[in-house]
Amino acid sequence: MRRKVKAVGIDTPSIDYGQSTTYAVHRRLFASNVPAFENVAQLEKLPVTGAFVIALPMKIGGGSGGPLRIVALLP
């Protein structure tokens, strides 16, 4: 089965490895309009399918990212 990824969440500080200088994962995802949520706790508690995630970013003028208030609605 093929699915289109709509977002990526990870429990570490970055979707790229720590010593990255090219940020290849960031560039690849964002070029495909796929947002990444970093430092997210308890992702393992979400079901593989069926959860609805609401991620509300803080508005930062001219910024490329910012802190989120993130919740999940479970089936």
KOLZAVEX-222728 format. One record per residue (C-alpha): residue number from 1; residue in three letters; x, y, z. Coordinates in pm, 1 decimal. Layout:
// residues N
n->NUM&res->Ala&X->X&Y->Y&Z->Z
...
END
This chain:
// residues 75
n->1&res->Met&X->0.0&Y->0.0&Z->0.0
n->2&res->Arg&X->131.0&Y->346.2&Z->-87.0
n->3&res->Arg&X->27.8&Y->646.4&Z->117.5
n->4&res->Lys&X->107.0&Y->1014.7&Z->86.7
n->5&res->Val&X->283.5&Y->1139.8&Z->398.0
n->6&res->Lys&X->107.5&Y->1451.3&Z->527.5
n->7&res->Ala&X->343.6&Y->1533.0&Z->817.2
n->8&res->Val&X->640.3&Y->1386.6&Z->1004.6
n->9&res->Gly&X->675.7&Y->1385.5&Z->1382.8
n->10&res->Ile&X->988.5&Y->1294.9&Z->1576.0
n->11&res->Asp&X->1085.1&Y->1293.6&Z->1943.3
n->12&res->Thr&X->1437.0&Y->1428.2&Z->1885.9
n->13&res->Pro&X->1552.0&Y->1790.7&Z->1840.6
n->14&res->Ser&X->1589.0&Y->1760.6&Z->1462.0
n->15&res->Ile&X->1471.5&Y->1547.7&Z->1171.1
n->16&res->Asp&X->1831.0&Y->1562.7&Z->1042.4
n->17&res->Tyr&X->2119.0&Y->1398.8&Z->1224.8
n->18&res->Gly&X->2303.7&Y->1614.6&Z->1478.3
n->19&res->Gln&X->2611.0&Y->1701.4&Z->1273.2
n->20&res->Ser&X->2421.2&Y->1779.0&Z->953.3
n->21&res->Thr&X->2526.8&Y->2087.9&Z->761.0
n->22&res->Thr&X->2314.6&Y->2021.9&Z->452.2
n->23&res->Tyr&X->1977.5&Y->1958.7&Z->625.9
n->24&res->Ala&X->1884.0&Y->1713.5&Z->351.0
n->25&res->Val&X->1576.5&Y->1576.5&Z->531.3
n->26&res->His&X->1441.3&Y->1925.3&Z->601.9
n->27&res->Arg&X->1492.6&Y->2027.4&Z->239.6
n->28&res->Arg&X->1338.5&Y->1708.6&Z->97.6
n->29&res->Leu&X->1026.4&Y->1722.1&Z->315.0
n->30&res->Phe&X->968.6&Y->2094.4&Z->283.6
n->31&res->Ala&X->1014.5&Y->2083.3&Z->-95.9
n->32&res->Ser&X->723.3&Y->1837.7&Z->-94.1
n->33&res->Asn&X->520.1&Y->2064.6&Z->138.5
n->34&res->Val&X->541.6&Y->1812.7&Z->425.2
n->35&res->Pro&X->576.7&Y->1978.7&Z->767.8
n->36&res->Ala&X->799.9&Y->1829.6&Z->1036.7
n->37&res->Phe&X->721.8&Y->1840.7&Z->1408.6
n->38&res->Glu&X->1032.4&Y->1802.9&Z->1625.5
n->39&res->Asn&X->1066.4&Y->1730.9&Z->2000.6
n->40&res->Val&X->718.2&Y->1575.8&Z->2015.6
n->41&res->Ala&X->655.8&Y->1358.9&Z->2322.0
n->42&res->Gln&X->461.6&Y->1031.8&Z->2335.7
n->43&res->Leu&X->427.7&Y->972.7&Z->1961.0
n->44&res->Glu&X->437.6&Y->598.8&Z->2030.6
n->45&res->Lys&X->93.3&Y->628.0&Z->2189.5
n->46&res->Leu&X->-67.4&Y->728.4&Z->1858.8
n->47&res->Pro&X->-225.2&Y->456.2&Z->1644.9
n->48&res->Val&X->-57.2&Y->383.6&Z->1311.4
n->49&res->Thr&X->-366.5&Y->517.2&Z->1132.5
n->50&res->Gly&X->-676.3&Y->709.6&Z->1229.1
n->51&res->Ala&X->-540.0&Y->983.2&Z->1455.2
n->52&res->Phe&X->-607.4&Y->1345.3&Z->1365.1
n->53&res->Val&X->-323.4&Y->1578.5&Z->1469.0
n->54&res->Ile&X->-375.6&Y->1948.3&Z->1528.5
n->55&res->Ala&X->-53.1&Y->2148.4&Z->1537.8
n->56&res->Leu&X->-84.7&Y->2519.1&Z->1613.0
n->57&res->Pro&X->242.3&Y->2707.7&Z->1553.9
n->58&res->Met&X->336.8&Y->3028.5&Z->1729.0
n->59&res->Lys&X->348.1&Y->3315.1&Z->1478.6
n->60&res->Ile&X->702.2&Y->3444.8&Z->1445.9
n->61&res->Gly&X->750.4&Y->3724.2&Z->1193.3
n->62&res->Gly&X->999.0&Y->3624.1&Z->924.3
n->63&res->Gly&X->1070.4&Y->3290.3&Z->1094.5
n->64&res->Ser&X->1090.8&Y->2952.7&Z->924.3
n->65&res->Gly&X->962.9&Y->2762.2&Z->1226.7
n->66&res->Gly&X->851.2&Y->2796.5&Z->1582.7
n->67&res->Pro&X->711.0&Y->2623.4&Z->1890.2
n->68&res->Leu&X->388.4&Y->2424.3&Z->1851.4
n->69&res->Arg&X->91.2&Y->2352.5&Z->2066.8
n->70&res->Ile&X->10.1&Y->2004.4&Z->1940.2
n->71&res->Val&X->-277.2&Y->1769.4&Z->2024.4
n->72&res->Ala&X->-415.9&Y->1450.3&Z->1870.4
n->73&res->Leu&X->-775.3&Y->1338.7&Z->1838.7
n->74&res->Leu&X->-797.4&Y->960.6&Z->1858.4
n->75&res->Pro&X->-1054.7&Y->739.8&Z->1686.0
END
